[in-house]
Amino acid sequence: MLIKFWGEAVNTAVYILYRCPISALKNKTLFEAFSGRKPGVKHLRIFGSLCYTHIPSQLRHKLEETGENGVFVGYGTCEKRYKVFNMRTQKVIVSRSVMFDEKTLWNWEANDELHVSIPWDSSEESRITEGEEEFESPNQTLESPSVRSSPNAVTTSAQEKRQASPRPNEIETSEPYDHTCLKWKSLNEVFAQYKVSIVEPESFAEATQDEAWNQVMREEISMIEKDSTWEMVERPGNKPVVGVRWIFKTKLNLDGSIQKHKAKLVAKGYTQKPEVDFNETFAPVARLDIIRTLIALAAQKNWKIFQLDVKSAFLNGVLKEEVYIEQPEGFEVKGAKDKVYKLRKALYGLKQAPRA
């Protein structure tokens, strides 16, 4: 690496040390002690490796390359952002869309790629070395002309030096390392601790096993009834009845924790027939150019811009067609299970819902 990147190398070292456990905190990391959550390490990459950044479609033509090569020189303020030295512009950029080739370095003298292979020897698992460097420095690796002809030159030379002059601080262990788990944990404990995966229910039966999903379903039904979206009527003999189903989604925070659960009652619009259940499906929408123009005008006139989130926006559109739906699963009215709902306003999933 060039001397101008040593500042980035120090920042990267501090970034990694901040995510390493220390004995003073009882094998906790500084990141966990400060933020209260375990740091993610899946995004860590080899410093100085070759990588490729994505070029947005706005900055290239259709037939041009979608990426350009660079050198990984550090991490951004966010965990999933990388600092990359662009070889074409000779500038450091911050990007999330990066693909890494960790087996390839950049030869700054030859201005070309350099493939370095560092195999993992199983015998090295039983050797513990303290205070000494086992490999040559990166600058010596790049300057050596034998590396290009022999990718294993770095590893071989390091092993020969170590065998020729054994260190007193090297400890040989004859017994292999035991990988047996010391404690068993359930999947719920693992998911709660590491936030690896969020399992969303696929059916109403699965959702009823969790009180959180039951609560959001009751809130959804309450919102629908509060807006007078439907009315209960007898089942019609000359009109088809559209079925409904529940859709469950989990909204997450930036750190991966659960923000809230969302349950939507969606109509099976794929069963609707043209000229019977709906006529027009065209919905006027705002173009992105118009939104940009309004924002530019507000910036010029020093106007205030307010953002509103209309909850259950589709439930505010009045229907012109006569549409009937089944009673939602789990919320059937006792003594009136044969009756259906006649929609006054639109429901998610209907063909004419965007127009309404």
GUDREN-782122 format. One record per residue (C-alpha): residue number from 1; residue in one letter; x, y, z. Coordinates in pm, 1 decimal, always signed. Layout:
residues N
node fikol NUM&numar A&px X&py Y&pz Z
...
***
This chain:
residues 356
node fikol 1&numar M&px +0.0&py +0.0&pz +0.0
node fikol 2&numar L&px +109.5&py +357.1&pz -59.8
node fikol 3&numar I&px +221.7&py +574.2&pz +229.6
node fikol 4&numar K&px -80.3&py +802.8&pz +188.1
node fikol 5&numar F&px -312.0&py +518.3&pz +292.8
node fikol 6&numar W&px -152.5&py +459.8&pz +633.3
node fikol 7&numar G&px -406.1&py +693.3&pz +791.4
node fikol 8&numar E&px -685.4&py +475.8&pz +654.5
node fikol 9&numar A&px -498.4&py +166.7&pz +778.6
node fikol 10&numar V&px -492.3&py +307.9&pz +1132.8
node fikol 11&numar N&px -863.3&py +390.4&pz +1114.2
node fikol 12&numar T&px -937.3&py +37.4&pz +995.9
node fikol 13&numar A&px -730.5&py -112.3&pz +1278.5
node fikol 14&numar V&px -921.8&py +95.4&pz +1534.6
node fikol 15&numar Y&px -1250.2&py -3.5&pz +1367.1
node fikol 16&numar I&px -1164.4&py -373.8&pz +1407.0
node fikol 17&numar L&px -1030.3&py -339.8&pz +1762.8
node fikol 18&numar Y&px -1352.8&py -164.5&pz +1859.5
node fikol 19&numar R&px -1532.6&py -485.9&pz +1759.3
node fikol 20&numar C&px -1296.3&py -731.4&pz +1932.6
node fikol 21&numar P&px -1372.9&py -872.2&pz +2279.9
node fikol 22&numar I&px -1148.9&py -760.7&pz +2566.5
node fikol 23&numar S&px -1095.5&py -917.5&pz +2907.6
node fikol 24&numar A&px -1156.0&py -589.4&pz +3094.3
node fikol 25&numar L&px -1520.3&py -600.9&pz +2984.6
node fikol 26&numar K&px -1559.2&py -974.9&pz +3049.9
node fikol 27&numar N&px -1506.4&py -1071.1&pz +2684.3
node fikol 28&numar K&px -1740.2&py -802.9&pz +2557.6
node fikol 29&numar T&px -1656.6&py -564.0&pz +2277.6
node fikol 30&numar L&px -1635.7&py -187.3&pz +2316.7
node fikol 31&numar F&px -1907.7&py -161.6&pz +2054.3
node fikol 32&numar E&px -2141.3&py -378.9&pz +2262.1
node fikol 33&numar A&px -2061.2&py -192.9&pz +2583.3
node fikol 34&numar F&px -2140.9&py +140.9&pz +2418.4
node fikol 35&numar S&px -2444.6&py +54.2&pz +2204.0
node fikol 36&numar G&px -2590.1&py -241.4&pz +2395.9
node fikol 37&numar R&px -2591.2&py -480.4&pz +2097.8
node fikol 38&numar K&px -2339.8&py -718.1&pz +1946.4
node fikol 39&numar P&px -2151.1&py -583.9&pz +1644.8
node fikol 40&numar G&px -2184.0&py -740.7&pz +1304.4
node fikol 41&numar V&px -1867.6&py -892.9&pz +1159.6
node fikol 42&numar K&px -2000.1&py -1042.4&pz +838.9
node fikol 43&numar H&px -1910.7&py -725.2&pz +648.1
node fikol 44&numar L&px -1540.2&py -729.8&pz +742.9
node fikol 45&numar R&px -1300.5&py -762.3&pz +448.5
node fikol 46&numar I&px -924.1&py -787.2&pz +392.5
node fikol 47&numar F&px -763.5&py -442.4&pz +391.0
node fikol 48&numar G&px -600.7&py -354.8&pz +58.4
node fikol 49&numar S&px -780.1&py -621.8&pz -142.2
node fikol 50&numar L&px -910.9&py -557.2&pz -491.8
node fikol 51&numar C&px -1279.4&py -474.2&pz -521.7
node fikol 52&numar Y&px -1534.6&py -353.2&pz -774.7
node fikol 53&numar T&px -1785.4&py -73.9&pz -711.9
node fikol 54&numar H&px -2120.3&py -52.5&pz -886.8
node fikol 55&numar I&px -2178.8&py +234.2&pz -1128.6
node fikol 56&numar P&px -2536.2&py +370.3&pz -1104.4
node fikol 57&numar S&px -2742.7&py +359.0&pz -1420.2
node fikol 58&numar Q&px -2763.8&py +739.8&pz -1415.9
node fikol 59&numar L&px -2386.3&py +768.1&pz -1465.6
node fikol 60&numar R&px -2344.1&py +521.7&pz -1750.9
node fikol 61&numar H&px -2492.6&py +417.5&pz -2081.5
node fikol 62&numar K&px -2670.0&py +90.9&pz -2146.9
node fikol 63&numar L&px -2371.5&py -79.5&pz -2311.5
node fikol 64&numar E&px -2104.4&py +46.9&pz -2072.4
node fikol 65&numar E&px -1954.2&py -151.0&pz -1787.0
node fikol 66&numar T&px -2161.0&py -167.4&pz -1469.0
node fikol 67&numar G&px -1861.8&py -155.1&pz -1234.0
node fikol 68&numar E&px -1504.2&py -32.7&pz -1201.0
node fikol 69&numar N&px -1211.7&py -164.3&pz -1000.5
node fikol 70&numar G&px -1069.1&py -10.8&pz -687.7
node fikol 71&numar V&px -877.6&py -90.1&pz -369.6
node fikol 72&numar F&px -1047.5&py -139.4&pz -33.7
node fikol 73&numar V&px -904.2&py +114.7&pz +214.8
node fikol 74&numar G&px -1149.1&py +121.2&pz +506.4
node fikol 75&numar Y&px -1503.4&py +134.9&pz +638.8
node fikol 76&numar G&px -1757.3&py +415.3&pz +642.0
node fikol 77&numar T&px -1946.2&py +548.5&pz +941.7
node fikol 78&numar C&px -2220.7&py +292.9&pz +874.3
node fikol 79&numar E&px -2142.1&py -78.1&pz +910.0
node fikol 80&numar K&px -2241.0&py -158.2&pz +553.0
node fikol 81&numar R&px -2043.7&py +115.0&pz +375.9
node fikol 82&numar Y&px -1692.4&py +75.5&pz +242.3
node fikol 83&numar K&px -1418.5&py +321.2&pz +149.0
node fikol 84&numar V&px -1275.7&py +237.2&pz -191.7
node fikol 85&numar F&px -987.0&py +403.6&pz -374.1
node fikol 86&numar N&px -1107.8&py +439.9&pz -732.2
node fikol 87&numar M&px -826.8&py +354.1&pz -972.2
node fikol 88&numar R&px -971.9&py +565.0&pz -1254.6
node fikol 89&numar T&px -1047.6&py +887.1&pz -1066.4
node fikol 90&numar Q&px -769.9&py +843.2&pz -804.7
node fikol 91&numar K&px -1018.2&py +940.5&pz -532.1
node fikol 92&numar V&px -1158.2&py +767.3&pz -225.6
node fikol 93&numar I&px -1533.4&py +702.1&pz -250.3
node fikol 94&numar V&px -1784.3&py +554.7&pz -6.1
node fikol 95&numar S&px -2020.5&py +290.5&pz -144.5
node fikol 96&numar R&px -2243.4&py +3.6&pz -30.8
node fikol 97&numar S&px -2257.6&py -178.9&pz -365.2
node fikol 98&numar V&px -1911.5&py -337.3&pz -359.5
node fikol 99&numar M&px -1789.5&py -682.3&pz -466.1
node fikol 100&numar F&px -1457.6&py -803.8&pz -323.7
node fikol 101&numar D&px -1181.1&py -1023.5&pz -463.5
node fikol 102&numar E&px -991.4&py -1093.1&pz -140.7
node fikol 103&numar K&px -738.8&py -1321.8&pz -311.8
node fikol 104&numar T&px -612.2&py -1036.9&pz -530.0
node fikol 105&numar L&px -403.4&py -732.8&pz -433.6
node fikol 106&numar W&px -297.8&py -434.3&pz -640.1
node fikol 107&numar N&px +65.6&py -402.4&pz -745.8
node fikol 108&numar W&px +123.5&py -27.9&pz -720.7
node fikol 109&numar E&px +461.4&py -42.6&pz -896.7
node fikol 110&numar A&px +349.2&py -248.0&pz -1195.5
node fikol 111&numar N&px +0.3&py -89.6&pz -1186.9
node fikol 112&numar D&px -154.4&py -432.0&pz -1230.7
node fikol 113&numar E&px -335.2&py -699.9&pz -1034.2
node fikol 114&numar L&px -137.2&py -933.2&pz -810.3
node fikol 115&numar H&px -278.4&py -1272.7&pz -712.1
node fikol 116&numar V&px -160.3&py -1393.3&pz -371.2
node fikol 117&numar S&px -257.0&py -1732.5&pz -232.5
node fikol 118&numar I&px -229.3&py -1786.8&pz +144.2
node fikol 119&numar P&px -329.4&py -2150.3&pz +213.1
node fikol 120&numar W&px -440.4&py -2254.7&pz +563.1
node fikol 121&numar D&px -234.6&py -2539.2&pz +703.1
node fikol 122&numar S&px -414.6&py -2766.2&pz +949.7
node fikol 123&numar S&px -93.0&py -2807.6&pz +1150.3
node fikol 124&numar E&px -94.7&py -2436.2&pz +1228.2
node fikol 125&numar E&px -405.0&py -2476.1&pz +1444.3
node fikol 126&numar S&px -193.0&py -2629.1&pz +1724.0
node fikol 127&numar R&px +74.7&py -2355.4&pz +1718.9
node fikol 128&numar I&px +42.0&py -2040.9&pz +1928.2
node fikol 129&numar T&px +285.6&py -1757.5&pz +1854.3
node fikol 130&numar E&px +302.7&py -1432.5&pz +2047.3
node fikol 131&numar G&px +480.9&py -1109.8&pz +1969.8
node fikol 132&numar E&px +634.4&py -1208.5&pz +1636.0
node fikol 133&numar E&px +511.2&py -1153.6&pz +1281.3
node fikol 134&numar E&px +482.2&py -1472.8&pz +1078.0
node fikol 135&numar F&px +456.9&py -1314.5&pz +736.2
node fikol 136&numar E&px +648.5&py -1049.7&pz +552.1
node fikol 137&numar S&px +516.6&py -693.7&pz +537.4
node fikol 138&numar P&px +278.3&py -600.9&pz +253.5
node fikol 139&numar N&px +537.3&py -376.7&pz +88.8
node fikol 140&numar Q&px +791.6&py -660.0&pz +71.9
node fikol 141&numar T&px +527.3&py -889.2&pz -71.2
node fikol 142&numar L&px +448.6&py -651.1&pz -352.5
node fikol 143&numar E&px +812.4&py -569.0&pz -428.7
node fikol 144&numar S&px +926.6&py -930.3&pz -450.2
node fikol 145&numar P&px +942.7&py -1038.9&pz -817.1
node fikol 146&numar S&px +910.5&py -1405.2&pz -722.3
node fikol 147&numar V&px +558.8&py -1365.7&pz -595.5
node fikol 148&numar R&px +413.4&py -1338.6&pz -944.2
node fikol 149&numar S&px +576.7&py -1663.5&pz -1054.1
node fikol 150&numar S&px +513.3&py -1849.4&pz -728.3
node fikol 151&numar P&px +199.7&py -1751.7&pz -537.0
node fikol 152&numar N&px +303.6&py -1961.1&pz -235.0
node fikol 153&numar A&px +635.6&py -1781.3&pz -191.7
node fikol 154&numar V&px +519.4&py -1571.4&pz +101.9
node fikol 155&numar T&px +395.0&py -1868.3&pz +300.7
node fikol 156&numar T&px +690.9&py -2092.5&pz +216.5
node fikol 157&numar S&px +953.7&py -1837.4&pz +320.3
node fikol 158&numar A&px +773.0&py -1769.2&pz +648.0
node fikol 159&numar Q&px +756.3&py -2141.1&pz +731.0
node fikol 160&numar E&px +1128.6&py -2191.4&pz +654.1
node fikol 161&numar K&px +1228.6&py -1906.0&pz +883.2
node fikol 162&numar R&px +1009.6&py -2036.7&pz +1162.6
node fikol 163&numar Q&px +1148.8&py -2392.6&pz +1134.9
node fikol 164&numar A&px +1510.7&py -2275.0&pz +1117.0
node fikol 165&numar S&px +1498.5&py -2063.6&pz +1434.6
node fikol 166&numar P&px +1234.1&py -2183.3&pz +1680.9
node fikol 167&numar R&px +1110.4&py -1921.5&pz +1927.5
node fikol 168&numar P&px +1095.4&py -1987.9&pz +2299.3
node fikol 169&numar N&px +746.8&py -1840.7&pz +2316.0
node fikol 170&numar E&px +603.2&py -2102.1&pz +2078.4
node fikol 171&numar I&px +395.9&py -2371.7&pz +2249.9
node fikol 172&numar E&px +339.6&py -2705.5&pz +2085.0
node fikol 173&numar T&px +16.6&py -2889.6&pz +2164.7
node fikol 174&numar S&px -24.3&py -3252.8&pz +2065.1
node fikol 175&numar E&px -400.5&py -3276.3&pz +2123.3
node fikol 176&numar P&px -626.5&py -3144.1&pz +1845.1
node fikol 177&numar Y&px -870.8&py -2866.1&pz +1921.0
node fikol 178&numar D&px -1210.1&py -2987.9&pz +2038.7
node fikol 179&numar H&px -1495.6&py -2823.6&pz +1847.8
node fikol 180&numar T&px -1771.8&py -2976.5&pz +2061.4
node fikol 181&numar C&px -2030.4&py -2723.1&pz +2176.5
node fikol 182&numar L&px -2010.1&py -2651.3&pz +2548.8
node fikol 183&numar K&px -2370.8&py -2534.7&pz +2575.6
node fikol 184&numar W&px -2682.4&py -2598.3&pz +2372.1
node fikol 185&numar K&px -2915.1&py -2311.3&pz +2284.0
node fikol 186&numar S&px -3256.8&py -2309.6&pz +2127.1
node fikol 187&numar L&px -3318.7&py -2132.1&pz +1797.4
node fikol 188&numar N&px -3529.8&py -1869.6&pz +1973.0
node fikol 189&numar E&px -3234.3&py -1778.6&pz +2196.9
node fikol 190&numar V&px -2999.4&py -1759.0&pz +1899.6
node fikol 191&numar F&px -3238.0&py -1539.7&pz +1697.9
node fikol 192&numar A&px -3301.1&py -1312.9&pz +1997.3
node fikol 193&numar Q&px -2929.6&py -1270.5&pz +2069.3
node fikol 194&numar Y&px -2785.2&py -1228.2&pz +1722.7
node fikol 195&numar K&px -3092.3&py -1111.0&pz +1528.6
node fikol 196&numar V&px -2996.3&py -1346.3&pz +1245.7
node fikol 197&numar S&px -3340.2&py -1401.3&pz +1102.6
node fikol 198&numar I&px -3694.0&py -1277.0&pz +1149.3
node fikol 199&numar V&px -3951.6&py -1547.8&pz +1083.3
node fikol 200&numar E&px -4284.0&py -1409.4&pz +960.9
node fikol 201&numar P&px -4596.6&py -1625.9&pz +983.9
node fikol 202&numar E&px -4716.9&py -1770.0&pz +656.0
node fikol 203&numar S&px -5074.0&py -1837.6&pz +765.1
node fikol 204&numar F&px -5334.7&py -1723.3&pz +1013.5
node fikol 205&numar A&px -5284.0&py -2037.6&pz +1221.9
node fikol 206&numar E&px -4916.1&py -1955.9&pz +1274.3
node fikol 207&numar A&px -4989.5&py -1592.4&pz +1359.5
node fikol 208&numar T&px -5239.3&py -1681.7&pz +1630.9
node fikol 209&numar Q&px -4961.4&py -1847.3&pz +1831.0
node fikol 210&numar D&px -4799.7&py -1506.7&pz +1897.0
node fikol 211&numar E&px -4986.9&py -1239.9&pz +2093.0
node fikol 212&numar A&px -4807.6&py -960.7&pz +1906.0
node fikol 213&numar W&px -4964.1&py -1070.3&pz +1574.9
node fikol 214&numar N&px -5304.9&py -1110.6&pz +1739.6
node fikol 215&numar Q&px -5283.2&py -751.2&pz +1860.6
node fikol 216&numar V&px -5200.4&py -604.1&pz +1519.3
node fikol 217&numar M&px -5480.9&py -806.1&pz +1356.7
node fikol 218&numar R&px -5730.0&py -666.7&pz +1606.3
node fikol 219&numar E&px -5600.3&py -315.3&pz +1532.9
node fikol 220&numar E&px -5643.3&py -370.6&pz +1158.3
node fikol 221&numar I&px -6004.2&py -486.6&pz +1199.7
node fikol 222&numar S&px -6072.2&py -193.4&pz +1433.4
node fikol 223&numar M&px -5933.5&py +51.5&pz +1175.6
node fikol 224&numar I&px -6148.3&py -99.3&pz +900.7
node fikol 225&numar E&px -6464.3&py -81.9&pz +1108.0
node fikol 226&numar K&px -6383.3&py +270.9&pz +1225.3
node fikol 227&numar D&px -6366.4&py +391.2&pz +862.1
node fikol 228&numar S&px -6698.4&py +220.1&pz +780.2
node fikol 229&numar T&px -6527.6&py +22.6&pz +506.8
node fikol 230&numar W&px -6796.3&py -248.0&pz +492.7
node fikol 231&numar E&px -7140.1&py -351.5&pz +609.8
node fikol 232&numar M&px -7270.0&py -700.7&pz +678.9
node fikol 233&numar V&px -7539.5&py -826.2&pz +437.6
node fikol 234&numar E&px -7689.7&py -1154.7&pz +326.3
node fikol 235&numar R&px -7491.7&py -1356.8&pz +76.6
node fikol 236&numar P&px -7602.2&py -1252.8&pz -276.1
node fikol 237&numar G&px -7712.8&py -1519.7&pz -519.9
node fikol 238&numar N&px -7617.2&py -1338.5&pz -842.1
node fikol 239&numar K&px -7286.1&py -1180.5&pz -739.4
node fikol 240&numar P&px -6950.3&py -1349.8&pz -680.2
node fikol 241&numar V&px -6792.0&py -1318.2&pz -336.0
node fikol 242&numar V&px -6421.8&py -1233.2&pz -318.4
node fikol 243&numar G&px -6211.2&py -1413.9&pz -59.4
node fikol 244&numar V&px -5967.4&py -1243.8&pz +178.2
node fikol 245&numar R&px -5645.2&py -1343.6&pz +352.3
node fikol 246&numar W&px -5399.5&py -1202.0&pz +605.4
node fikol 247&numar I&px -5053.8&py -1073.3&pz +508.9
node fikol 248&numar F&px -4793.0&py -1038.7&pz +785.3
node fikol 249&numar K&px -4480.7&py -821.3&pz +768.5
node fikol 250&numar T&px -4217.5&py -723.7&pz +1024.4
node fikol 251&numar K&px -4063.9&py -376.1&pz +1005.9
node fikol 252&numar L&px -3705.9&py -354.2&pz +1135.6
node fikol 253&numar N&px -3485.0&py -76.0&pz +1267.1
node fikol 254&numar L&px -3143.4&py +4.4&pz +1120.3
node fikol 255&numar D&px -2973.5&py -212.1&pz +1383.1
node fikol 256&numar G&px -3187.8&py -514.9&pz +1294.3
node fikol 257&numar S&px -3418.5&py -497.2&pz +1594.3
node fikol 258&numar I&px -3794.3&py -521.5&pz +1550.0
node fikol 259&numar Q&px -3970.6&py -187.7&pz +1517.3
node fikol 260&numar K&px -4328.2&py -308.1&pz +1476.5
node fikol 261&numar H&px -4545.4&py -584.5&pz +1334.5
node fikol 262&numar K&px -4788.6&py -513.7&pz +1051.6
node fikol 263&numar A&px -5090.3&py -721.3&pz +951.7
node fikol 264&numar K&px -5301.7&py -637.0&pz +646.4
node fikol 265&numar L&px -5631.6&py -782.4&pz +537.1
node fikol 266&numar V&px -5594.3&py -830.8&pz +161.5
node fikol 267&numar A&px -5865.6&py -921.4&pz -85.1
node fikol 268&numar K&px -5797.5&py -1195.7&pz -339.2
node fikol 269&numar G&px -5829.7&py -963.7&pz -634.9
node fikol 270&numar Y&px -5711.1&py -1226.5&pz -879.3
node fikol 271&numar T&px -6057.7&py -1384.6&pz -857.6
node fikol 272&numar Q&px -6231.6&py -1067.2&pz -976.5
node fikol 273&numar K&px -6379.0&py -1060.9&pz -1326.0
node fikol 274&numar P&px -6382.3&py -757.7&pz -1559.3
node fikol 275&numar E&px -6718.0&py -582.4&pz -1609.8
node fikol 276&numar V&px -6852.0&py -781.8&pz -1311.9
node fikol 277&numar D&px -6645.7&py -680.5&pz -1008.9
node fikol 278&numar F&px -6453.1&py -388.5&pz -1157.8
node fikol 279&numar N&px -6441.8&py -161.5&pz -1461.9
node fikol 280&numar E&px -6145.3&py +75.7&pz -1460.1
node fikol 281&numar T&px -5815.6&py +18.6&pz -1281.6
node fikol 282&numar F&px -5632.0&py +330.5&pz -1400.8
node fikol 283&numar A&px -5491.1&py +536.8&pz -1111.1
node fikol 284&numar P&px -5347.8&py +889.9&pz -1154.3
node fikol 285&numar V&px -5009.1&py +912.1&pz -984.4
node fikol 286&numar A&px -4756.2&py +1191.1&pz -930.9
node fikol 287&numar R&px -4451.5&py +1173.9&pz -1154.4
node fikol 288&numar L&px -4108.1&py +1199.7&pz -999.3
node fikol 289&numar D&px -4031.1&py +1507.2&pz -1212.5
node fikol 290&numar I&px -4325.5&py +1692.2&pz -1058.6
node fikol 291&numar I&px -4211.9&py +1604.5&pz -706.5
node fikol 292&numar R&px -3860.7&py +1728.2&pz -781.5
node fikol 293&numar T&px -4000.9&py +2050.9&pz -924.8
node fikol 294&numar L&px -4209.2&py +2112.0&pz -612.2
node fikol 295&numar I&px -3908.6&py +2048.3&pz -385.6
node fikol 296&numar A&px -3692.0&py +2284.6&pz -593.2
node fikol 297&numar L&px -3962.6&py +2551.5&pz -581.1
node fikol 298&numar A&px -3997.6&py +2511.3&pz -205.6
node fikol 299&numar A&px -3621.1&py +2548.9&pz -163.5
node fikol 300&numar Q&px -3621.3&py +2864.7&pz -376.6
node fikol 301&numar K&px -3915.2&py +3022.9&pz -193.4
node fikol 302&numar N&px -3801.8&py +2902.5&pz +152.8
node fikol 303&numar W&px -4125.5&py +2711.7&pz +202.6
node fikol 304&numar K&px -4168.0&py +2445.4&pz +467.1
node fikol 305&numar I&px -4221.9&py +2087.2&pz +349.8
node fikol 306&numar F&px -4423.2&py +1846.6&pz +564.4
node fikol 307&numar Q&px -4432.5&py +1469.7&pz +517.0
node fikol 308&numar L&px -4747.0&py +1279.3&pz +611.7
node fikol 309&numar D&px -4802.8&py +906.4&pz +638.3
node fikol 310&numar V&px -5167.6&py +818.7&pz +580.1
node fikol 311&numar K&px -5237.9&py +496.4&pz +767.0
node fikol 312&numar S&px -5455.9&py +254.4&pz +570.0
node fikol 313&numar A&px -5468.6&py +492.4&pz +273.5
node fikol 314&numar F&px -5648.5&py +240.6&pz +50.1
node fikol 315&numar L&px -5938.0&py +225.0&pz +295.4
node fikol 316&numar N&px -6035.3&py +585.9&pz +221.2
node fikol 317&numar G&px -6140.2&py +538.5&pz -142.6
node fikol 318&numar V&px -6513.8&py +504.8&pz -207.9
node fikol 319&numar L&px -6610.4&py +219.0&pz -440.6
node fikol 320&numar K&px -6852.3&py +263.9&pz -728.5
node fikol 321&numar E&px -6886.9&py -107.2&pz -802.1
node fikol 322&numar E&px -7077.9&py -359.0&pz -592.8
node fikol 323&numar V&px -6817.4&py -587.1&pz -432.7
node fikol 324&numar Y&px -6873.1&py -855.2&pz -166.7
node fikol 325&numar I&px -6602.1&py -1024.8&pz +41.5
node fikol 326&numar E&px -6591.6&py -1314.9&pz +283.7
node fikol 327&numar Q&px -6560.1&py -1260.1&pz +657.1
node fikol 328&numar P&px -6193.7&py -1249.8&pz +770.7
node fikol 329&numar E&px -6054.9&py -1567.3&pz +918.2
node fikol 330&numar G&px -6058.5&py -1555.2&pz +1295.2
node fikol 331&numar F&px -6303.6&py -1264.0&pz +1308.1
node fikol 332&numar E&px -6628.0&py -1427.9&pz +1198.8
node fikol 333&numar V&px -6940.7&py -1295.2&pz +1368.3
node fikol 334&numar K&px -7106.9&py -1556.3&pz +1586.2
node fikol 335&numar G&px -7445.8&py -1656.5&pz +1456.1
node fikol 336&numar A&px -7385.9&py -1490.0&pz +1118.9
node fikol 337&numar K&px -7113.5&py -1699.7&pz +958.6
node fikol 338&numar D&px -7317.0&py -1736.8&pz +638.0
node fikol 339&numar K&px -7330.9&py -1361.2&pz +583.7
node fikol 340&numar V&px -7075.0&py -1156.0&pz +387.9
node fikol 341&numar Y&px -6948.4&py -800.4&pz +384.1
node fikol 342&numar K&px -7046.4&py -548.2&pz +119.2
node fikol 343&numar L&px -6761.7&py -303.1&pz +62.4
node fikol 344&numar R&px -6828.4&py +67.4&pz +79.1
node fikol 345&numar K&px -6463.4&py +160.6&pz +41.4
node fikol 346&numar A&px -6165.3&py -2.5&pz -124.6
node fikol 347&numar L&px -5963.2&py -279.6&pz +35.1
node fikol 348&numar Y&px -5605.3&py -388.9&pz -26.0
node fikol 349&numar G&px -5576.2&py -630.5&pz -315.8
node fikol 350&numar L&px -5879.4&py -517.6&pz -517.3
node fikol 351&numar K&px -5827.5&py -442.8&pz -882.9
node fikol 352&numar Q&px -5984.3&py -97.4&pz -849.4
node fikol 353&numar A&px -5817.6&py -12.8&pz -517.7
node fikol 354&numar P&px -5549.3&py +222.5&pz -665.1
node fikol 355&numar R&px -5814.4&py +410.4&pz -867.0
node fikol 356&numar A&px -6045.1&py +446.1&pz -567.7
***
